Amino acid sequence: MRANLHRHLTDTPADVRNLGILAHVDAGKTTITERILYVTGTTYKRGEVHDGTTVTDFDSQERDRGITIFAAAVSCAWDGHRINLIDTPGHVDFSDEVERSLRVLDGAVAIFDGVAGVEPQSESVWRQADRYGAPRIAFVNKLDRAGADLDTAVESIRARLHVTPLVVQLPIGRENGFVGVVDLLRMRALVWADGRGTCEEGPVPDSLREESRRRRRLLEEAVAELHPIALEEFCAESAISERTLAAALRDLTRTGEGVVVLCGSAYRNRGIEPLLDAVVSYLPSPLDMPAVRGSQDGTEQERAADPAAPFAALAFKVSSTATGRLTYLRVYSGTVEKGETVLDAGARRTERIGRILRVQADRHTEVDRAVAGDIVAVIGLKTARAGATLCAPAAPLVLEPPSTAVPVVSVA
Ligand code: GDP
């Protein structure tokens, strides 16, 4: 199933999301990662009744756990997109390794505890992501816990992170009775009530209709205040359409003027599918990111995420595994094929790319090539160290140290 889903994906940078999950220890990063890998291996589709293929398979979850702990990046497929989950630290640490993991992601999900809200540690992680201009969405986790409250957590996001929260869901039920959310864009209810973690879509329950309308209005007002096109529509029609709202939320995410807030309970597998939908809708693809800069012999160069440009990649992690010496690459421009010779530009040494692997939830898949925007692991590099730039020998380039540039805004 997973391999099939991956095979259907094309090598289009626009369909890639390089995602980090940022959280302080205990907020639920491991649980959410596991749930994402599990959910993306299923046949979830909006509004469809399931055919029984999504029953929790604890064996595969255990496998996921093993790989997740050791991999620097894991790929999964969602709604025609490839999501590369990059392992990021759970603690504040300015080591080179941490800096490199933040550098290679294009966007992040920040996890908050539904009881504690923003804690000092989550604030530090947030600020660290600020330095890289990484667009974020927020996920308020553990809504099933006693004392959990989305509104309180949202207020702590506003007060402590100094960013406007754009709440796109209304929880259905509280604490132990938390069963789902109202999607305030589509005004539909998503409920995980069958005990298997599968998501079913339906109309907003009568008891929540008025509150959902009120919350939708609040969302529209908040968006109109920040986004000129949304404001225009709001003034002309005294409402904002779902389409304009979605486009505005995407823009505001990318500029960091607002943060889309979703909620759920990773432990109970509630809220993961809409979170993945939000990742695909709001977080940028490699094409939305500014071109990377580098230099060779004093000459400045720029490289855009174009598969046809000369190859340039950053080796961001090297690890020894049973499969061999794995070098994780973020490809910034061009295409690299297995068997190709590349230049380690800093060391001025050529090396051969042996095999190219995509690390998935429960396996490695060998691929023939990797293109701009993608993250893969390669086997065969003998000396390239983490932090090295690998590039086409005919177009040498050393990538600049991490930049703090904010991404390009695309106004729909
Ligand atoms: P990490 O340190 O951020 O990776 O956090 P973990 O995923 O290991 O979670 C920390 C603890 O919180 C574990 O005991 C989890 O079982 C628990 N946990 C994670 N998500 C939830 C949730 O949604 N609800 C509840 N009640 N507990 C959760």
Residues whose N, C-alpha, C, O or C-beta is under 5 A from the ligand:
A	BS01	GDP	A23 H24 V25 D26 A27 G28 K29 T30 T31 I32 N141 K142 L143 D144 R145 G264 S265 A266 Y267 R268
